[in-house]
Amino acid sequence: MSHAPSPRGPEASYPQFAGPPAGTSARSVTTRTVVGAFLALVVLWGLVMLIAYGSLHTVTGQALDEVALAQAKADRNVYFPGAALVLAQYVPELGAVAAGVLALVWAVRYRRWTAAVCAAGAAFAANVTTQFLKHGVLDKPDWGIQQIASNSFPSGHTTAAASALMAVLLVAPPHLRARAGRWGALIAAVTGMLTILNGWHRPTDAAAALLIVGGWGVVATLVARAVDAALSRTDARPGAASLQFYRQFRKNRSRRRQDIEWSEDRGESAYLPPAHERAERQFAEQQRGEQERAASYPQAQQGYPHAQYGHQQPQPTWSQPAPYGAPVYRPRFPARPRLGTAITLTVVAAALLAAAIWWPSPTVAGTLAGRVTLTAGYVGIAAAAALGWSLVARRLRDTTR
């Protein structure tokens, strides 16, 4: 295999790669991006409407919801101590406050201003949507099946805690998104389950709230991406702008200092080297610096093809901003939770729900059928959290800002 010799002129340099923390070019909003976000919204909010119809306007749905709630109330006095039950009543509020504080800290620490504004808007919109659906749109017919005839669909407690956890995922920097998504989905699911254990809501209330939050998270990712793309076209990049300006200022000041030193060495009226000579000197210094850095890397010592022919492995330069639309190096961060996990949980919940519907004996609390119904509700809540968080994480996977 032959390798073309690398250029040695003053204008030639190794390819510059853009990457974090500064200078990352925002991806443009394409038709594929918009269509993908729209399909995600159709899935998430379509499931909300489907669950609302099944749990509110069908006799079977109301009966299964009531059996699950009665089974949870029976289990709480048997399997949980009193201290745990008291603590469970404060978990949604404490979780929402802790998640909000963490999102604020990360927004300030990593200068995620655009993401922070979009996350705050998504959290506000999710809570407004929940209250609007509960008190203004949805109505539950009273067929004498449930003890509490008033509508509790969707869950406001779950929406408040889950929207704060979604804000953490939206504000998280790229290297922390997988952890924020994994733990955020888990804590959101546990919060929804605790609302059932506390006797506040039924399983479908919590599952619908998680799907609503996931939908607004998808909207927030699309808006944040559009804003970043628009700002990148004008070179006004939030978060990294101040750091880029400071680095450029340092770079220009170093050049001016070098020109002054050359002038002082040759005298005030001495001849100043022309621009091409200064460029050659700077290029030679840059080459020496790159060779020293490459020699310190173990990859260069092991012998890459470039090193065999006397060429040094090019190293990424994070301080060089890439123009809008230019091909840049984009590290791909894993999306957590996985979409496969959400699909698996959904299939398991559907299977348990089908078993509860077609159970040979009547499905009542305190029987095996009642426990199967409650388990189906818990797994359904976990599936809703995994689905919402995974779809948002997949939209953030290619975003390095």
PABAFI-592595 format. One record per residue: residue in one letter; x, y, z of N, C-alpha, C in turn. Coordinates in pm, whole numbers, plus 32768, in hexadecimal, padded with zeros to 4 digits. Atoms other than C-alpha are relative to their C-alpha. Layout:
<martis>
aXYZXYZXYZ/...
</martis>
This chain:
<martis>
m80557F8980008000800080008059807C8000/s7FB07F86800B808D81527F9F7FB780718045/h80377F8C7FBB805F828B80648034807E7FBC/a7FD77F82803E806083E07FC3804B80548064/p7FB57FAC7FA1816384C8805D7FAD8075802E/s804B7F917FC680D685CD8141803880837FCF/p7FCF7F7D802D80ED873880CD805580428069/r7FA17FC27FA5820588038162800180977FF5/g80017F6F801081AA896380FD7FCB8046807A/p80317FB87F8A81588A7581F87F6A80048008/e80917FFC7FF97FEB8A7081917FC57F788022/a803480877FE97FCE88F681C380087FE08093/s8002802D7F757F748865830F7FA87F858006/y805180787FF07ED5872E83927F6D8027800E/p808F7FE17FF47D5A8716838C7FDC8026808E/q802A7FD37F7D7CBD87CF84A97F777FC5801E/f807E803D7FD77BA8871F85647FBF80578068/a804A7FB17F9D7A9B87D7861F7FC47FA18065/g803880547F997A25874987667FEF804B8080/p80177FBD7F8379CD879988CC808280258040/p80747FBB7FCE79E0886889947FD980797FAE/a801F7F85804879F1898D88A3800C7FE57F6C/g7FF18004808E79BB89BA87357FB27F947FBA/t804B806A804178C888A586ED7F91803C7FAD/s80667FCB805977F088F085C47F7B7FBB8019/a808480387FE8767F88C186057FC87FC57F80/r803B8040807475C787D8851E7F83804B7FD5/s80747FBA803674C4886F843A7F847FAB8013/v808080447FF27355881884577FD27FD87F74/t8025803480837307873C832A7F717FCC8003/t8086803A800A71C386AA82AD7FF97F7B804C/r7FFD807E7FB7722B855B833C7FF480158096/t80087FE37F72725785F784927F718022802A/v80897FD77FDF70FF8696848E7FA07F8A7FF6/v8059807380107055855C840C80157F9C8071/g7FE7805B7F907102848685147FC380318082/a803E7FC97F8870928571862A7F687FF57FFA/f8092800B800E6F30857385A07FD07F718017/l8026808B7FEA6F2183F78598800C7FDA8094/a7FF3801B7F716FA283E986FD7F8C803A804F/l80737FC37FBE6E9084D987697F807FB17FE6/v8077804F80206D8A840986B57FFC7F838056/v7FFC80797FAF6DFD82D2876F7FE2801F8092/l800D7FE37F716E15837288C77F7480358022/w80827FC47FDF6CDD844A88C57F8C7FAE7FC9/g8066805D802C6C1C834B87FA7FE47F958069/l8013805F7F926C58825389147FB4803F8074/v804B7FBC7F956BD783588A0A7F6B7FFD7FE2/m808E800380256A908371894C7FC67F738006/l802E808A7FFB6A7881F8892E7FEA7FD1808F/i800F80257F736AB181C58AA27F8B8049803F/a80707FB47FC969B982D88AF37F7B7FC27FDA/y807E803E802A68AB82338A267FEB7F7B8047/g801080837FC368ED80D98AB27FE680038094/s800E7FFD7F6E6906813D8C1F7F8A80528030/l806D7FAA7FD467F082418C2A7F7A7FDA7FC3/h807E8012804866E981DD8B2B7FDD7F6F7FE4/t8025808E800C66E680628B427FEE7FC6808C/v801A80407F7F665E7F8C8C5B80777FAC802B/t7F8C80547FDF67847E9D8C4A807580538030/g7F917FAB7FD768807FB78C617FED8038808C/q80187FCC7F7967DF80548D93800B7F918068/a7FFB806D7F9F67BF7F018E3B80907FD6801B/l7F7580287FEB692D7EA48E03804D806B804D/d7FBE7F947FB669A27FF98E7A7FDB7FFC8095/e802C80047F7468D47FD98FB8803A7F868048/v7FC580787FC269517E768FFA80948017801F/a7F727FE47FE76ABB7EE78FD68013805E8076/l7FF67FA37F8F6A85800990C67FDF7FBB8083/a802480487F8669D77F2A91C5806D7F9D8028/q7F94805E7FE16AED7E2891AB807A80498039/a7F907FB27FCB6BF77F3591E37FE5802D808F/k80217FD97F766B407FB2931A80097F89805F/a7FF680767FAA6B2D7E4F93A080917FD78018/d7F7380277FF26C9F7E0E9362804F80618055/r7FAF7F9D7FB76D197F5094007FFE7FE68096/n8006801B7F706CA67EE5955A80407F7C8026/v7FC780847FE46D427D8C953980967FFE7FEA/y7F74800E80286E927DBA948D8055807B801D/f7FB27F857FEB6EFB7F1D94EB7FF08031808E/p800C7FC97F786F4C7FAA96457FC7808D7FFD/g803E7F7C7FF76EAD80E996BF805D80717FD9/a7FA17F9680236FEB81B9969A8011800C7F68/a7FF27FFC8092700C8157952B7F86803F7FC0/l80797FC680396EA281B694E97FFC80988015/v7FFA7F707FE86ED4830B9589806380437FA1/l7F9D7FC8805B700E834694BC7FCD80007F70/a8032800880896F5C82D7937E7FA380737FDE/q805A7F91801B6E6583F593A3804A80807FD8/y7FB27F88801E6F7D84F7938080627FEC7F8C/v7FA0801B806A7048844F926E7FE380527F82/p80167FB1807A6F9984FA9145802C8092800E/e7FD87F737FEE6FCB865891D48097800E800E/l7F6F7FF97FEC712F86169248804A7FE27F7E/g7FC0801F807F7189857890FB7FF780727F9D/a800F7F8F805C70FF869E9036805E80728025/v7FA87F937FD571BF879B910980927FDD7FE5/a7F7580288015730586D690FB802480027F6B/a7FE58000809072E986A78F828006808E7FC9/g7FFB7F75802D729E88178F4D808280458026/v7F827FC57FD573CE887E901880747FCA7FAD/l7F96803A805074AD878B8F5A7FFF80387F72/a80087FC58086742E880D8E0B8035808F7FFF/l7FCE7F777FF9747789728E7880978004800F/v7F6E80057FEC75D689188EEE80467FDB7F7E/w7FC28027807D762888698DA87FF3806D7F96/a80107F948061759C89888CDB8067806E8016/v7F9D7F987FE176808A7F8D8E808D7FCB7FED/r7F788038800677AC89978DA3802E7FEC7F70/y7FDA801E808A77AC89348C337FC980667F9C/r80347F93805577088A748BAA7F9C7FCB7F98/r8064803A805875E289B78B177F8380578003/w806B7F9F7FF275088AEA8AF97F897FDE7FA5/t806E8021805B743E8A8789C67FB57F858030/a8040807A7FCE73FD892B8A4F7FB2801B8080/a80457FE17F83739E89BD8BA27F7A80457FE6/v807D7FBA8020729A8AA78B0C7F9B7F9F7FC3/c805C8062803D7207898E8A377FCF7F9B8066/a802980607F99720488A08B617F98803E805D/a80627FBD7FAA714F89A18C3A7F7A800E7FB7/g807D7FF6804B705189DA8B257FBA7F7A7FF3/a803C8085800A701B88638AFA7FC07FD68084/a803880237F7C6FE688338C727F7F804C801A/f80797FAF7FED6EED89518C7F7F8F7FCD7FA7/a8067802E805D6E3388D68B4B7FC87F788029/a803080847FD76E2187708BCF7F9F800A8075/n805A7FF17F8E6D8687DC8D197F7C80447FD8/v807B7FBF802F6C9088C58C6A7FAA7F9E7FB1/t804B8062804E6C2F87AF8B7A7FB97F9B805A/t803D80607FA46BF086BD8C977F85803B8044/q80727FC37FBC6B0F87AD8D537F8F80217F9F/f80677FE080636A5A88158C157FB37F827FD8/l8045807C80246A1086AD8BB57FAB7FCD8074/k804780367F8D69A686508D157F81804F801E/h80717FAE7FD368BE87758D5C7FB0803F7F8E/g80457FBA806B685F87F98C057FD67FAE7F8A/v801B804F8079685986E48B017FC47F798021/l802880897FE6683A85868B8E7F967FF9806D/d806A80157F9F670985108C4D7FEC7F6A8013/k8010808E7FE366D583C18CF87F6F7FE18022/p808B80257FDE657883288CEE7FFB7FB28083/d801280457F8064FC82B08E407FA47F877FEB/w8049807C8014649481458E117FF77FAE807F/g800680477F8064A780E98F82806B7F988013/i7F9480637FF565EA80258F53806C80318060/q7F947FC97FAE66E7810B8FFA7FC6804D8075/q802F7FBF7F8666C58193915A800280987FF2/i7FF57F6F8015673A82F090F57FD7801D7F71/a80377FE98086666C83698FD0804580737FB7/s7FC07F8F8043673684A68F8D80777FD17FAC/n7F948026805B6838849E8E7680878023803B/s7F777FE97FD269A6847A8EDE80657FE67F90/f7FAB801E80736A33843B8D80802080817FB5/p7F8580437FD66B4F84978D46802F80308089/s7FCF7FE37F7A6C1E84AB8E86805280818002/g7FB47F847FF06C9086058EEB80807FED804F/h7F87801B7FB36D8985808FEE806D7FC67FA7/t7F9E803E80586E3484A78EEC803380627F97/t7FD57F9E80646E3985BF8DEB80648062803A/a7FA57F9E7FC46EE186B28EDA808B7FC58013/a7F7D803E7FE96FF685C18F3C80427FD87F7D/a7FC5802E807D702685318DDF802E80747FA8/s7FD57F8E8051703986878D37808480398032/a7F7E7FD47FCB715486EB8E22806F7FA07FDA/l7F9D80638029720985A68DD6801D80097F6A/m7FE97FEB808F71D885E28C618056807C7FE8/a7FAD7F89800D7270873C8C8D80937FDF801B/v7F76802B7FE673A786968D1F803C7FC07F83/l7FCE8040807A73C985C08BE5801980677F92/l7FF07F9D806A739A86EB8AFE8076805C8019/v7F947FA37FDF749887C28BB680867FB8800C/a7F85804B7FE7759986AD8BEE806280107F8C/p7F9B7FFD806B76E286CF8B2C800A7F787FBD/p7FFF807F804A772C85C18A2B80377F8A804E/h7FC480727FBB780984EB8B0C7FB07FD28078/l805480287F8E76FC84DE8C1B7F727FDC7FD6/r80898018802B75C784A88B447FD47F708016/a8026808C7FEE75CD832C8B537FDC7FE68092/r801D80137F7275DC83348CCE7F8180498029/a80797FB47FDD74D384438CE77F837FBD7FC8/g80748044803873EB83858BFE7FDD7F808048/r801980807FBB741582378CAC7FC380168089/w80337FEA7F7873E482B88E0C7F8180548000/g80797FB2800772DE83B48DA67F867FAB7FE2/a80708058801F720082AB8D0A7FDF7FA68076/l801880587F8D722E81C78E387FB9804A8071/i803D7FB57F9271DA82D48F387F73802D7FDB/a80877FD9802B70B1834E8E6A7F9F7F8B800B/a805680767FF4702781EB8E5B7FE27FE18091/v8016801A7F71705781B98FD17FA18067803C/t805C7F987FCF6FAA830590147F717FE27FD8/g8088802580296E7F82988F467FC87F8B804D/m802D80737FB16E6F814D90017FDC8028808F/l801C7FD47F776E7A8201914E7F7A80498009/t80847FC07FFB6D4682CE90F37F917F98800B/i8061806C7FF06C8C818390D780077FC7808D/l7FF080377F796D1E8100921B7FC4805E8069/n803A7FA07FA26CB3824092CB7F68800C7FF3/g80907FF780136B52821792447FD1807F7FBE/w80257F82803E6B58835D91837FC97FED7F73/h80228011808C6B3A82DB901F7FFB7F6D7FDC/r8005808680386AF981A98F4E80717FF07F9B/p7F8D801380596BFE810A8E677FF9804E7F7E/t800A7FB9807F6B7781A78D28801880968010/d7FE67F717FE96B8A83038DC48096801E7FF8/a7F707FEA7FFF6D0182E58E00803E7FE57F78/a7FC8801F80846D4B82418CB07FE480707F9D/a80217F93805C6C9683548BF18053807D801E/a7FB07F8B7FDC6D4E84638CB3808F7FF37FCB/l7F79801580326E9F83CB8C55800680107F68/l80027FF180916E3D83BB8AE77FF080937FD6/i800F7F70801D6DCF85298AEC808680488010/v7F7D7FC27FE96F1F85908B7F80627FDA7F91/g7FA98029806D6FD684C18A7A7FE4804A7F7E/g80227FB680796F19856D89618035808E8001/w7FCC7F787FF86F7386C789DB809980018003/g7F6F800A800A70DB86538A03802E7FF97F6F/v7FDF8005808F70E085FD88907FF280897FC0/v80127F78803570578757883E8074805A802C/a7F927FAE7FCE716587F6891880817FE47FB4/t7F868020804D727C873D88607FFB803C7F75/l800C7FC6808671F787B18710801380978004/v7FF27F6F7FF671DB891B8780809180278020/a7F757FE27FDE73368917881E805C7FEE7F89/r7FAE8017807673CB888986E27FEE806F7F9A/a80197F93805E73258992860C80418081802D/v7FC27F857FCC739E8AAB86EF80977FF97FF2/d7F6F800D800E75028A2586F4802C800F7F6F/a7FDE7FF2808E75038A0885797FF680927FD3/a800F7F73802574838B6D8555807080558039/l7F937FB47FC375868BF5864680857FE17FC0/s7F8280248041769C8B358599801180487F7C/r7FF57FB6807E764B8BE284528032808D8015/t7FD47F777FE276908D3084F9807B80028059/d7F89800D7FAA77BF8CAD85BF7FE6802B808E/a80217FDF7F7577078CFD87027FD97F7F8045/r801780847FC9772B8BB187AE7FF480088097/p80137FF17F6F769B8BA6890E80577F9D804A/g7FB3805C7FAE77698B0F8A22809380077FDF/a7F738005802678AE8AEE8960803180857FC6/a7FD87F84804178AD8C5188D38069804B8051/s7FA17FB67FAF795F8CF889F580877FBB8003/l7F8380497FFF7A658BE68A018048800C7F7B/q7FC17FF180847AA38BFD8889803B808B7FEF/f7FCD7F78800D7AC78D778894807E80138054/y7F8A7FF37FAB7BBD8D5A89B580797FBB7FC0/r7F90804780407C918C5888FB8031804C7F85/q7FD77FB380747C8F8D2887BE804C807E802A/f7FB97F8B7FCC7CF78E598888808E7FDC802B/r7F7B802D7FD77E188D96892180597FE37F87/k7FB2802180787E818D1B87C9802F807E7FB9/n7FD97F8380427E7F8E7987308068804B8051/r7F9E7FBB7FAC7F398F08885980887FBE7FF7/s7F818045800F80468DFD8836804480267F7D/r7FC57FD7807F80768E5986C98038808D8007/r7FCE7F767FF480968FC8871C808080048054/r7F8780047FAF81938F79882B80787FCC7FB0/q7F9480368050825F8EAB8735803380687F9D/d7FD57F96805A82628FC8863B8051806A8049/i7FB67F9C7FB282D590B9874B808B7FCC8025/e7F7D80397FDD83EB8FCC87B9805E80007F88/w7FAC7FFC8076846A8FAB86548030808E7FE3/s7FDA7F76801A84669123862D8069802F8064/e7F9F7FD67F9B85219158877880867FBC7FEC/d7F81804580158628905187238050803F7F8E/r7FBC7FC78073867990FB85D7800F8098800B/g7FFA7F707FF28656925D86577F7E80407FD7/e807E7FBD801C8543935E86417FEB80177F6B/s800B7FE4808E859193B284D680307F8B7FAB/a7FCC807380498605925484777F967FC97FA2/y8059803C80638573918A83617FA67F998044/l8061805F7FC9843690CB83C67FE87F927F9A/p8012806D806184178F7183267F78800C7FBE/p80827FFB804583068F6282207FA27F948035/a806880597FCA81C68EA6825A801E7F6E7FE4/h7FE9808D801F82328D6881A8806E7FC48055/e7F9780337FA883708D4A827A7FC97FE6808C/r803D80177F7D82AB8D7483BA7FA37F877FFE/a80568076800A81B08C71833F80517F808001/e7FAB8076800082CB8B7E82FC80357FE2808C/r7FD180167F7883548BB1845B7F917FC68058/q806F80347FB182028B7C84F77FDD7F727FDA/f801C8088802C81CB8A46842380677F9E8036/a7F9780587FCB831989B6848D7FEE7FE98096/e801980117F7182CB89F785FB7F877FA68018/q807680557FF28176895885D180227F6E7FE4/q7FD98088802082138825852F804F7FC18072/r7FB380357F8F830D87FF864B7FA57FE08076/g805C801A7F9181F7881D874C7FAD7F837FE8/e80508077801D81238717869A80537F81800A/q7FAB80767FF5824A86288683801C7FDC8091/e7FE9801C7F72828F864C87F67F847FC58041/r807A80397FC78122860D884E7FE77F747FCD/a801780858038810C84E5876180617F9A803B/a7FA0805E7FC58249844C87F47FD97FD6808C/s802980227F7881AA8453894C7F8B7FA18004/y8072805A8004807F838388D8802F7F717FE9/p7FD7808B8016809B820788EE7FE07FCF7F75/q8021802E80857FF681E48799807480197FA0/a7F917FE18058811C828E86F280747FA18017/q7F93805C7FE2821281A687A47FE37F757FC9/q8023808380348153806F8736800F7FF97F68/g7FE87FFE808F817480DA85CA7F847FFE7FAC/y806D7FF4805E805A815A84F6803A80057F72/p7FCC7FF58089807681518378803D80877FE2/h7FC77F7B801780B482C6837D808B800A803D/a7F7F7FF77FBE81D1829D8472806A7FB07FB5/q7FA080508049827581918397803D804D7F8D/y7FD07FB3807182998289827B802F808B802A/g7FCD7F817FD1831283A583537F978069801A/h806D7FA07FE981BF8449837F7FC97FEB808B/q803880077F7B812C849684CF7F697FF37FF9/q8091800E7FFA7FCC8430852D7FC280868023/p803E7F7E7FDF7EF5856C851F7FAE7FF7807F/q80487FFB7F827E6785CB866E7F9280687FF8/p806E7F9F80067D19867A869B8020807F804A/t7FED7F7E7FC27D2487E986EA7F7680348027/w80867FDD7FD37BF6883B87C07FE780968000/s80127F707FF57C3689B087C67FDC80417F7C/q801D7FC680817BF589E086527F6C7FF17FE1/p808E800C80207A868A31860E7FEB7FDC7F6E/a80218027808979EC899584DA7F9080597FCC/p806C7FAD803779188A6C83F17F807FB17FF5/y80838041800677A98A2583D77FF67FAC7F81/g801180598071776088FB82F8807C7FB47FD8/a7F858045802578CC888682E780007F75803D/p7FF680877FC579168713831B805A80038079/v7FB67FFC7F83798A86EC848080017F77803E/y7FF7807C7FB479F285D285627F958000806C/r807180057FA378BD8569862980067F7F804F/p8005807B7FAF78ED847487437F707FDC8020/r808880317FE677B7839F87727FFA7FCC808E/f801380297F767744837B88D67F8A7F9F8008/p806C80647FFB766C825289377F7F803C8033/a80867FD47FD774F78286895D7FCC7F9F806A/r803480527F93747482068AA97F858044803C/p800E809080157380816E8AEA7FF07FDC7F6E/r800B802E8089737E80A089AE7F6D7FF67FD6/l8087800F8035724F809A88CE7FD27F6F8009/g8023808D7FF2725D7F1E88D97FCC7FDF808A/t803380147F77722D7F2A8A527F70802D800C/a808A7FCE7FFC70F27FFB8A277FA27FA27FB7/i8056805B804B70697F10891F7FEB7F7E804E/t800D807B7FB170B07DDF89FA7FA080128074/l805A7FE67F9070027E788B267F7080117FD0/t80877FEF80366EDA7EDA8A4E7FC07F7A7FDD/v8035808480236EB27D7789CC7FDC7FB1807D/v801D80487F836EC87CE78B2D7F8280388042/a80777FC47FC46DC67DE08BAF7F827FDA7FB4/a8075802780506CDB7D918A8E7FDB7F6E8019/a801D808D7FE56CFE7C1C8AD27FBE7FEE8089/l803C800A7F7B6CB37C468C457F7380398001/l80857FC680056B8C7D278BF77F9D7FA27FBB/a8056806180446B007C278B037FDE7F8B805B/a801A806E7FA26B267B198C0C7F9B802A806A/a80607FD07F9D6A697BF28D077F74800C7FC6/i80847FF0803D69507C358C107FBB7F7A7FEB/w803C8083801F691B7ACC8BAB801A7F98806D/w7FEC805E7F9069587A358D037F807FAD8013/p807980557FF4686F790B8D3A7FA4802A8071/s80517FD87F8C67FC797D8E927FF480978005/p800E7F6F7FF567847ADC8EEF807F80428036/t7F887FB77FD8689E7BD78F137FDD805E8072/v80197FB07F89688A7C5F90758080800C804E/a7F897FED7FAF69867CE3916C800D7F8F8066/g7FE4806B7FA26A2C7BE3924B80117F787FC0/t7FF0807D80486A357AD391428079800A7FA4/l7F91800080606B3F7A6F90457FE2805C7F8A/a80247FA8806E6A7F7B268F37801480938027/g7FEA7F787FD46A8C7C639008809380268000/r7F707FE580006C057C4690318035800B7F71/v7FD77FF5808C6C2D7C0B8EBD7FD780887FC8/t802E7F7C802F6B617D468E79805980708034/l7FA87F997FC76C357E168F66808B7FF97FC1/t7F7D800E80416D757D898ED07FFD80387F73/a800E7FC680866CF77DE48D76800280988005/g7FFD7F6F7FF26CBD7F478DF0808C8035801C/y7F787FD57FE16E1B7F628E83805B7FF57F86/v7FAD801180786EBF7ED78D497FD880657F95/g802A7F9B80606DEC7FC08C748038808A8020/i7FC37F817FD86E6980EA8D3B809480037FDA/a7F73800780266FD080788D0B801280097F69/a7FF87FF980926F8F80498B977FE9808E7FCE/a801A7F7680296EFF81A98B7780798059801B/a7F897FB17FE2702E82408C2480737FDE7FA1/a7F938027805A712481778B537FE780307F72/l801F7FD48087706F81CF8A10801680967FF0/g7FF07F6F8009706183458A568091802A8006/w7F747FD87FED71C883628ACE80587FCD7F8D/s7FAD8035806C7255828389BB7FEE80517F80/l80167FB0807771B3834E88A480448088800A/v7FBA7F807FEE723B8491893880987FEB7FF8/a7F7080198003739483F8896C80327FE57F73/r7FD88019808A739F83828802800980817FB1/r7FF67F818044735D84E5878C807980518030/l7F8B7FB87FCB747A8562886A80827FB87FE3/r7F878051800E757184508808806880407FA6/d7FA37FC58061760A850886DE801F80908020/t7FEA7F747FDC76078659878E807580098060/t7F897FF77FAC775C86B2881D800A80858047/r7FFB7F7E7FBE76FE880888A37FB87FF78084/
</martis>
